[in-house]
Amino acid sequence: MGNASTAKFGIGQVVRHRLFSFRGVIFDVDPVFNNTEEWWNSIPEEIRPRKDQPFYHLLAENDETEYVAYVSEQNLLVDDTGEPVRHPQVREYFEGYDSRRKSYRPRDMQHH
């Protein structure tokens, strides 16, 4: 709890991966690693990130496809293209894209 404030990136922010050619918008943040050991072990050891850092859930895309990615803070950079993300689920989480701030406005999830 409370640790999430140490996260470098925020929900709605558009980011890109430091090593691989994909980008996406953050829709959730884990203060520390919160995925399976199988997932962890599937990452080649030389690029396996530390577990004691924030991890981000992204609506991600590359040239071919859209998908959901789980990425460590150390492997993310701000995406400075100013381009919105084309992922089809973006509208489920976010209301609008602010090209000046390079981020999305999270939807109010309290619709009754």
Contacts in CASP RR format, 6 or more apart in sequence:
PFRMAT RR
TARGET T0000
AUTHOR 0000-0000-0000
METHOD contacts of the structure
MODEL  1
MGNASTAKFGIGQVVRHRLFSFRGVIFDVDPVFNNTEEWWNSIPEEIRPR
KDQPFYHLLAENDETEYVAYVSEQNLLVDDTGEPVRHPQVREYFEGYDSR
RKSYRPRDMQHH
2 31 0 8 1.000
3 31 0 8 1.000
3 32 0 8 1.000
4 29 0 8 1.000
4 31 0 8 1.000
4 54 0 8 1.000
6 31 0 8 1.000
6 54 0 8 1.000
7 29 0 8 1.000
7 31 0 8 1.000
7 54 0 8 1.000
7 56 0 8 1.000
7 73 0 8 1.000
8 54 0 8 1.000
8 73 0 8 1.000
8 76 0 8 1.000
9 15 0 8 1.000
9 26 0 8 1.000
9 29 0 8 1.000
9 54 0 8 1.000
9 56 0 8 1.000
9 73 0 8 1.000
9 76 0 8 1.000
9 78 0 8 1.000
10 26 0 8 1.000
10 29 0 8 1.000
10 103 0 8 1.000
11 26 0 8 1.000
11 27 0 8 1.000
11 28 0 8 1.000
11 29 0 8 1.000
11 106 0 8 1.000
12 25 0 8 1.000
12 26 0 8 1.000
12 27 0 8 1.000
12 93 0 8 1.000
12 94 0 8 1.000
12 103 0 8 1.000
12 104 0 8 1.000
12 105 0 8 1.000
12 106 0 8 1.000
13 25 0 8 1.000
13 26 0 8 1.000
13 78 0 8 1.000
13 102 0 8 1.000
13 103 0 8 1.000
13 104 0 8 1.000
14 23 0 8 1.000
14 24 0 8 1.000
14 25 0 8 1.000
14 78 0 8 1.000
14 79 0 8 1.000
14 82 0 8 1.000
14 83 0 8 1.000
14 84 0 8 1.000
14 85 0 8 1.000
14 102 0 8 1.000
14 103 0 8 1.000
14 104 0 8 1.000
15 23 0 8 1.000
15 24 0 8 1.000
15 25 0 8 1.000
15 26 0 8 1.000
15 56 0 8 1.000
15 58 0 8 1.000
15 71 0 8 1.000
15 76 0 8 1.000
15 77 0 8 1.000
15 78 0 8 1.000
15 79 0 8 1.000
16 22 0 8 1.000
16 23 0 8 1.000
16 24 0 8 1.000
16 76 0 8 1.000
16 77 0 8 1.000
16 78 0 8 1.000
16 79 0 8 1.000
17 23 0 8 1.000
17 69 0 8 1.000
17 71 0 8 1.000
17 75 0 8 1.000
17 76 0 8 1.000
17 77 0 8 1.000
18 74 0 8 1.000
18 75 0 8 1.000
18 76 0 8 1.000
18 77 0 8 1.000
19 47 0 8 1.000
19 75 0 8 1.000
20 62 0 8 1.000
21 62 0 8 1.000
21 63 0 8 1.000
22 60 0 8 1.000
22 61 0 8 1.000
22 62 0 8 1.000
22 69 0 8 1.000
23 60 0 8 1.000
23 61 0 8 1.000
23 62 0 8 1.000
23 79 0 8 1.000
23 81 0 8 1.000
23 85 0 8 1.000
24 58 0 8 1.000
24 59 0 8 1.000
24 60 0 8 1.000
24 61 0 8 1.000
24 69 0 8 1.000
24 79 0 8 1.000
24 85 0 8 1.000
24 87 0 8 1.000
25 58 0 8 1.000
25 59 0 8 1.000
25 85 0 8 1.000
25 87 0 8 1.000
25 90 0 8 1.000
25 93 0 8 1.000
25 94 0 8 1.000
25 103 0 8 1.000
25 104 0 8 1.000
26 56 0 8 1.000
26 57 0 8 1.000
26 58 0 8 1.000
27 57 0 8 1.000
27 58 0 8 1.000
27 59 0 8 1.000
27 93 0 8 1.000
27 94 0 8 1.000
28 56 0 8 1.000
28 57 0 8 1.000
29 54 0 8 1.000
29 55 0 8 1.000
29 56 0 8 1.000
29 57 0 8 1.000
30 54 0 8 1.000
30 55 0 8 1.000
30 56 0 8 1.000
30 57 0 8 1.000
31 54 0 8 1.000
32 51 0 8 1.000
32 52 0 8 1.000
32 53 0 8 1.000
32 54 0 8 1.000
32 55 0 8 1.000
33 40 0 8 1.000
33 51 0 8 1.000
33 52 0 8 1.000
33 53 0 8 1.000
33 55 0 8 1.000
33 72 0 8 1.000
34 55 0 8 1.000
35 55 0 8 1.000
35 70 0 8 1.000
39 70 0 8 1.000
40 48 0 8 1.000
40 51 0 8 1.000
43 49 0 8 1.000
49 72 0 8 1.000
49 74 0 8 1.000
49 75 0 8 1.000
50 72 0 8 1.000
50 74 0 8 1.000
53 72 0 8 1.000
53 73 0 8 1.000
53 74 0 8 1.000
54 72 0 8 1.000
54 73 0 8 1.000
55 70 0 8 1.000
55 71 0 8 1.000
55 72 0 8 1.000
55 73 0 8 1.000
56 70 0 8 1.000
56 71 0 8 1.000
56 72 0 8 1.000
56 73 0 8 1.000
56 76 0 8 1.000
57 68 0 8 1.000
57 69 0 8 1.000
57 70 0 8 1.000
58 68 0 8 1.000
58 69 0 8 1.000
58 70 0 8 1.000
58 71 0 8 1.000
59 66 0 8 1.000
59 68 0 8 1.000
59 85 0 8 1.000
59 87 0 8 1.000
59 89 0 8 1.000
59 90 0 8 1.000
59 93 0 8 1.000
60 66 0 8 1.000
60 67 0 8 1.000
60 68 0 8 1.000
60 69 0 8 1.000
60 87 0 8 1.000
61 67 0 8 1.000
61 85 0 8 1.000
61 86 0 8 1.000
61 87 0 8 1.000
66 86 0 8 1.000
66 87 0 8 1.000
66 88 0 8 1.000
78 102 0 8 1.000
79 102 0 8 1.000
80 102 0 8 1.000
82 99 0 8 1.000
82 102 0 8 1.000
84 90 0 8 1.000
84 97 0 8 1.000
84 99 0 8 1.000
84 104 0 8 1.000
85 104 0 8 1.000
90 104 0 8 1.000
92 107 0 8 1.000
93 104 0 8 1.000
93 106 0 8 1.000
93 107 0 8 1.000
94 104 0 8 1.000
94 105 0 8 1.000
94 106 0 8 1.000
94 107 0 8 1.000
95 104 0 8 1.000
95 105 0 8 1.000
95 106 0 8 1.000
95 107 0 8 1.000
96 104 0 8 1.000
96 105 0 8 1.000
97 103 0 8 1.000
97 104 0 8 1.000
98 104 0 8 1.000
98 105 0 8 1.000
END
